[in-house]
Amino acid sequence: MGQISHILFQHALQLAKERKYLADLIETFSEGIIISNSQREIILANNQVEQIFEVPKSQIVGKGESLLWANSSIPYHQWSPNFLNMEVEIGPKNYLISRYNIMSTDEPEKNNFVTVINDITELHQQREKLQRMATLSAVGELAAGAAHEIRNPLTTVKGFLQLLKEKWPDHSFAGLCDIANEELDRINSIVTVMLQVARPEFGEKQELNLNQIIYDVWELYTYSGVKKGIVYIKDLQEIPPIMGIDKQLKQVLLNLLQNAERACTKGDTISIKTYADDKYVYLDVNDTGRGIKPEHMDKILHPFFTTDPTGTGMGLAICNRIVTDHQGFIKVKSQLGLGTNFSLAFKRA
């Protein structure tokens, strides 16, 4: 019995050493590593997993792995035993997940699973930015080529309408001429906005503080909304400067506040917030208005997309272009009937 006990002790000691070696090994990975048993209970996890899920390892090990992925965009029960490079969203972040099934040679029915988690949020943002930039570039080429060709005939037609109005001063005819002139002005304004997407107002970038920009224009940009009974709230934290062009950033702020105002009615709230982390300075514009339909979420930053019959669909495209030119990005969240949040991130100076 003593010999058997000694053998068992040596075997347990060897297992403990191997387990420690494995635990130390997975800590060297920059990816999140989870090892679970055949019952899908977590037996090992590295520190990256703690950071990804913001849960201490002591509360992870021994628990069912499915609990970690409760808020995943792809439910855990739909995962196959083995897969490579599945993109998953958890809250505001994107992850690339791969899973491996390790067969046990001694007990084939008892398999272990290794899950590898890569944070690809920044990569995902860069990919979306490139797609939007390609669209904006196409619009820019179209605008630059078409603006001159469109504006010349517009000027001619407006001149002829004025002559006709003077030649036939009949009241009803003059009214028709005025309507035609208004429509020509609308075409001209659309061309102007297209050029703004292609080439936002130039200027030299300098160190700016977003809080100061908000202070400069707050009363002017919120005046019409206050008259409608909309409540405005500022929550401006102490933030570092960014490199930017004052007029362009004011235009972004104006477009976002106007959009929020159109979505709100009396009693709704529009709030603006600034804050920072070690990489970015953030500007959030939040409203409690009608929200955006889910099927429209992927299109709202694209040129010419609008649900407003009187809009051109260029305001948010201009915002996106300016923010991108400032080495930043825009994220949008919305719930129909509850409101919308635009979160802008700019690199710290």
C-alpha positions as CSV (number, residue, x, y, z in Angstrom):
1,M,0.0,0.0,0.0
2,G,2.9,2.3,0.8
3,Q,4.5,1.6,-2.6
4,I,1.2,2.3,-4.3
5,S,0.7,5.5,-2.4
6,H,4.2,6.6,-3.3
7,I,3.5,5.9,-7.0
8,L,0.2,7.8,-6.9
9,F,2.0,10.8,-5.1
10,Q,4.7,10.8,-7.8
11,H,2.1,10.7,-10.5
12,A,0.1,13.6,-8.9
13,L,3.3,15.6,-8.6
14,Q,4.2,15.0,-12.2
15,L,0.7,16.1,-13.2
16,A,0.9,19.2,-11.1
17,K,4.3,20.1,-12.7
18,E,2.8,19.6,-16.2
19,R,-0.2,21.6,-15.3
20,K,2.0,24.5,-14.0
21,Y,4.2,24.3,-17.2
22,L,1.0,24.5,-19.4
23,A,-0.3,27.4,-17.3
24,D,3.0,29.3,-17.6
25,L,3.1,28.5,-21.3
26,I,-0.3,30.0,-22.2
27,E,0.6,33.1,-20.3
28,T,3.2,33.8,-23.0
29,F,0.5,34.2,-25.7
30,S,-0.8,37.7,-26.6
31,E,-4.1,36.0,-27.5
32,G,-6.7,34.9,-25.0
33,I,-6.4,31.2,-24.3
34,I,-9.1,29.0,-22.7
35,I,-8.7,25.3,-22.1
36,S,-11.9,23.4,-21.2
37,N,-12.7,19.8,-20.5
38,S,-15.2,17.4,-22.1
39,Q,-18.0,18.9,-19.9
40,R,-17.1,22.4,-21.4
41,E,-15.9,23.5,-17.9
42,I,-12.9,25.8,-18.0
43,I,-9.8,24.3,-16.5
44,L,-7.2,26.9,-17.5
45,A,-7.3,30.5,-18.8
46,N,-4.6,33.1,-19.2
47,N,-4.5,36.7,-18.1
48,Q,-5.6,37.9,-21.5
49,V,-9.0,36.2,-20.9
50,E,-9.3,38.3,-17.7
51,Q,-8.8,41.5,-19.7
52,I,-11.1,40.5,-22.5
53,F,-14.0,39.6,-20.3
54,E,-13.1,41.8,-17.4
55,V,-13.6,38.9,-15.0
56,P,-11.0,37.5,-12.6
57,K,-9.6,34.1,-13.4
58,S,-10.8,32.9,-10.0
59,Q,-14.4,33.4,-11.2
60,I,-13.7,31.8,-14.6
61,V,-11.9,28.5,-13.8
62,G,-14.3,25.7,-12.9
63,K,-17.2,27.4,-14.6
64,G,-19.0,26.5,-17.8
65,E,-17.4,28.2,-20.8
66,S,-20.8,29.1,-22.2
67,L,-21.2,31.7,-19.4
68,L,-18.4,33.8,-20.9
69,W,-20.1,34.0,-24.3
70,A,-23.6,34.7,-23.1
71,N,-23.6,38.1,-24.8
72,S,-21.8,36.9,-28.0
73,S,-23.2,37.8,-31.4
74,I,-23.0,34.0,-32.2
75,P,-24.5,31.9,-29.4
76,Y,-22.1,29.4,-27.8
77,H,-24.4,26.5,-28.5
78,Q,-24.0,27.0,-32.2
79,W,-20.2,26.5,-32.1
80,S,-18.8,23.4,-33.7
81,P,-16.1,21.4,-31.9
82,N,-13.4,22.7,-34.4
83,F,-13.4,25.9,-36.4
84,L,-11.0,28.6,-37.5
85,N,-11.4,32.4,-37.6
86,M,-15.0,33.0,-36.6
87,E,-15.7,36.7,-36.1
88,V,-17.7,37.4,-33.0
89,E,-19.0,40.7,-31.5
90,I,-19.2,41.2,-27.7
91,G,-20.5,44.6,-26.8
92,P,-18.4,47.3,-28.7
93,K,-15.5,44.9,-29.5
94,N,-14.8,42.4,-32.3
95,Y,-13.0,39.1,-31.8
96,L,-11.6,36.4,-34.0
97,I,-12.2,33.0,-32.4
98,S,-10.6,29.7,-33.3
99,R,-11.4,26.4,-31.5
100,Y,-9.5,23.1,-31.4
101,N,-10.7,19.7,-30.2
102,I,-7.8,17.8,-28.5
103,M,-8.5,14.0,-28.5
104,S,-7.5,12.1,-25.4
105,T,-5.5,9.0,-26.3
106,D,-6.3,7.2,-23.0
107,E,-10.0,8.1,-22.8
108,P,-11.3,9.0,-26.3
109,E,-14.7,10.0,-24.8
110,K,-13.0,12.7,-22.7
111,N,-11.8,15.5,-25.1
112,N,-10.3,18.9,-24.2
113,F,-11.0,22.1,-26.1
114,V,-8.7,25.0,-26.7
115,T,-10.2,28.3,-27.6
116,V,-8.0,31.1,-29.0
117,I,-9.3,34.7,-28.9
118,N,-7.9,37.6,-30.9
119,D,-9.1,41.1,-30.3
120,I,-9.5,42.5,-33.9
121,T,-11.5,45.6,-33.0
122,E,-9.0,48.1,-34.4
123,L,-8.5,45.9,-37.5
124,H,-12.3,45.8,-38.0
125,Q,-12.5,49.6,-37.7
126,Q,-9.7,50.0,-40.2
127,R,-11.5,47.7,-42.6
128,E,-14.7,49.7,-42.3
129,K,-12.8,52.9,-42.7
130,L,-11.2,51.7,-45.9
131,Q,-14.6,50.7,-47.3
132,R,-16.1,54.1,-46.5
133,M,-13.0,55.9,-47.9
134,A,-13.4,54.0,-51.2
135,T,-17.0,55.1,-51.4
136,L,-16.1,58.7,-50.6
137,S,-13.3,58.7,-53.1
138,A,-15.7,57.6,-55.8
139,V,-18.1,60.4,-54.8
140,G,-15.2,62.9,-54.8
141,E,-14.2,62.0,-58.3
142,L,-17.8,62.2,-59.4
143,A,-18.3,65.6,-57.7
144,A,-15.1,67.1,-59.0
145,G,-15.8,66.1,-62.5
146,A,-19.5,66.9,-62.5
147,A,-19.5,70.2,-60.6
148,H,-18.2,72.4,-63.4
149,E,-20.3,70.7,-66.0
150,I,-23.5,71.0,-63.9
151,R,-23.0,74.6,-62.7
152,N,-22.4,76.1,-66.1
153,P,-25.8,75.0,-67.5
154,L,-27.5,75.9,-64.2
155,T,-26.3,79.4,-64.5
156,T,-27.6,79.6,-68.1
157,V,-31.0,78.2,-67.2
158,K,-31.4,80.6,-64.2
159,G,-30.6,83.5,-66.6
160,F,-33.2,82.4,-69.1
161,L,-35.8,82.0,-66.3
162,Q,-35.1,85.5,-65.2
163,L,-35.5,86.8,-68.7
164,L,-38.8,84.9,-69.2
165,K,-40.1,86.2,-65.9
166,E,-39.4,89.8,-67.0
167,K,-40.9,89.2,-70.5
168,W,-44.1,87.6,-69.2
169,P,-44.9,89.2,-65.9
170,D,-48.1,87.2,-65.5
171,H,-48.4,86.3,-61.7
172,S,-48.9,82.6,-62.1
173,F,-46.1,82.3,-64.6
174,A,-43.8,84.3,-62.4
175,G,-44.6,81.8,-59.6
176,L,-43.6,78.9,-61.7
177,C,-40.3,80.6,-62.5
178,D,-39.7,81.0,-58.8
179,I,-40.4,77.3,-58.2
180,A,-38.0,76.4,-61.0
181,N,-35.3,78.7,-59.6
182,E,-35.7,77.1,-56.1
183,E,-35.2,73.7,-57.6
184,L,-32.1,74.9,-59.5
185,D,-30.7,76.3,-56.2
186,R,-31.4,72.9,-54.6
187,I,-29.3,71.2,-57.3
188,N,-26.5,73.7,-56.8
189,S,-26.5,73.1,-53.1
190,I,-26.3,69.3,-53.6
191,V,-23.3,69.8,-55.9
192,T,-21.7,72.1,-53.3
193,V,-22.2,69.4,-50.6
194,M,-20.8,66.7,-52.9
195,L,-17.7,68.9,-53.2
196,Q,-17.5,69.2,-49.4
197,V,-17.4,65.4,-49.2
198,A,-14.7,65.3,-51.9
199,R,-12.6,68.2,-50.5
200,P,-13.6,69.4,-47.0
201,E,-12.6,73.0,-46.2
202,F,-8.9,73.2,-46.1
203,G,-6.8,74.5,-43.2
204,E,-3.7,73.8,-41.2
205,K,-4.0,71.3,-38.4
206,Q,-3.1,72.6,-35.0
207,E,-3.6,71.5,-31.4
208,L,-7.2,71.9,-30.4
209,N,-9.3,71.0,-27.4
210,L,-12.7,69.6,-28.3
211,N,-14.2,71.1,-25.1
212,Q,-13.3,74.6,-26.3
213,I,-14.9,73.9,-29.7
214,I,-18.1,72.8,-28.0
215,Y,-18.1,75.9,-25.7
216,D,-17.6,78.2,-28.8
217,V,-20.7,77.0,-30.6
218,W,-22.9,75.6,-28.0
219,E,-25.5,78.4,-27.7
220,L,-25.6,78.8,-31.5
221,Y,-26.0,75.1,-32.4
222,T,-28.6,74.3,-29.7
223,Y,-30.8,77.4,-30.0
224,S,-33.3,76.0,-32.4
225,G,-33.7,72.7,-30.5
226,V,-34.2,74.6,-27.2
227,K,-37.1,76.5,-28.9
228,K,-38.7,73.2,-29.8
229,G,-38.6,72.0,-26.1
230,I,-35.6,69.7,-26.5
231,V,-33.3,69.4,-23.4
232,Y,-29.6,69.7,-23.9
233,I,-26.9,68.4,-21.5
234,K,-23.1,68.8,-21.5
235,D,-20.8,66.4,-19.7
236,L,-17.3,67.6,-20.6
237,Q,-14.4,65.9,-18.8
238,E,-10.8,67.1,-18.8
239,I,-9.3,65.9,-22.0
240,P,-5.9,66.2,-23.8
241,P,-5.7,68.1,-27.1
242,I,-6.0,66.6,-30.6
243,M,-4.5,67.7,-34.0
244,G,-7.3,69.2,-36.1
245,I,-8.9,71.9,-38.2
246,D,-11.2,74.1,-36.2
247,K,-13.8,74.8,-38.9
248,Q,-14.1,71.1,-40.0
249,L,-14.6,69.9,-36.4
250,K,-17.3,72.6,-35.9
251,Q,-19.0,71.4,-39.0
252,V,-19.0,67.8,-37.7
253,L,-20.5,69.0,-34.4
254,L,-23.2,71.0,-36.3
255,N,-24.2,68.1,-38.5
256,L,-24.5,65.7,-35.6
257,L,-26.5,68.1,-33.5
258,Q,-28.8,68.9,-36.4
259,N,-29.3,65.2,-37.0
260,A,-30.1,64.6,-33.4
261,E,-32.5,67.5,-33.4
262,R,-34.4,66.2,-36.4
263,A,-34.9,62.8,-34.6
264,C,-36.2,64.4,-31.4
265,T,-39.5,66.0,-30.3
266,K,-40.5,68.2,-27.3
267,G,-39.2,66.6,-24.1
268,D,-36.5,64.5,-25.7
269,T,-32.9,65.0,-24.5
270,I,-29.7,65.5,-26.5
271,S,-26.5,65.1,-24.5
272,I,-22.9,65.6,-25.5
273,K,-19.9,64.1,-23.6
274,T,-16.1,64.2,-23.9
275,Y,-13.6,61.8,-22.3
276,A,-10.3,60.2,-23.1
277,D,-8.2,57.1,-22.7
278,D,-4.5,56.5,-23.3
279,K,-5.0,56.5,-27.2
280,Y,-8.0,58.5,-28.1
281,V,-10.1,61.5,-27.2
282,Y,-13.9,60.7,-27.5
283,L,-16.8,62.9,-28.4
284,D,-20.3,61.3,-27.9
285,V,-23.5,62.8,-29.1
286,N,-26.5,60.9,-27.7
287,D,-30.3,61.6,-28.2
288,T,-33.5,60.0,-27.0
289,G,-35.3,60.4,-30.3
290,R,-36.9,58.0,-32.7
291,G,-33.7,55.9,-33.4
292,I,-32.5,54.2,-36.5
293,K,-34.0,51.1,-38.1
294,P,-31.6,48.1,-37.9
295,E,-31.6,47.6,-41.6
296,H,-30.3,51.2,-42.1
297,M,-27.4,51.1,-39.6
298,D,-24.8,49.9,-42.2
299,K,-25.8,52.7,-44.6
300,I,-26.1,55.9,-42.6
301,L,-22.4,57.0,-43.1
302,H,-22.6,56.4,-46.8
303,P,-23.1,59.3,-49.3
304,F,-26.7,60.0,-50.5
305,F,-28.4,57.7,-48.0
306,T,-31.2,59.5,-46.1
307,T,-34.6,58.8,-44.7
308,D,-35.4,62.5,-44.7
309,P,-37.4,63.6,-47.8
310,T,-35.8,67.0,-47.7
311,G,-32.2,65.8,-47.0
312,T,-29.4,65.1,-49.3
313,G,-27.9,62.2,-47.4
314,M,-24.5,63.9,-47.3
315,G,-24.3,65.3,-43.8
316,L,-23.0,62.1,-42.1
317,A,-20.8,61.3,-45.1
318,I,-19.1,64.7,-44.6
319,C,-18.7,63.9,-40.9
320,N,-17.2,60.6,-41.7
321,R,-14.8,62.1,-44.2
322,I,-13.6,64.8,-41.8
323,V,-13.2,62.4,-38.8
324,T,-11.2,60.0,-41.0
325,D,-9.0,62.8,-42.2
326,H,-8.4,63.5,-38.5
327,Q,-7.1,59.9,-38.0
328,G,-10.3,59.0,-36.2
329,F,-13.4,56.8,-36.5
330,I,-17.1,57.0,-35.9
331,K,-19.2,54.3,-34.2
332,V,-23.0,54.4,-34.1
333,K,-25.4,52.6,-31.8
334,S,-29.2,53.0,-32.0
335,Q,-32.4,51.4,-30.7
336,L,-35.6,52.1,-32.6
337,G,-37.8,54.3,-30.5
338,L,-35.2,54.8,-27.8
339,G,-32.5,57.0,-29.4
340,T,-29.1,57.0,-31.1
341,N,-25.5,57.4,-30.0
342,F,-22.7,58.7,-32.2
343,S,-19.2,58.1,-30.7
344,L,-16.3,59.8,-32.4
345,A,-12.7,58.9,-31.5
346,F,-9.7,61.1,-32.4
347,K,-6.1,60.3,-31.8
348,R,-4.4,62.3,-29.0
349,A,-2.0,64.9,-30.1
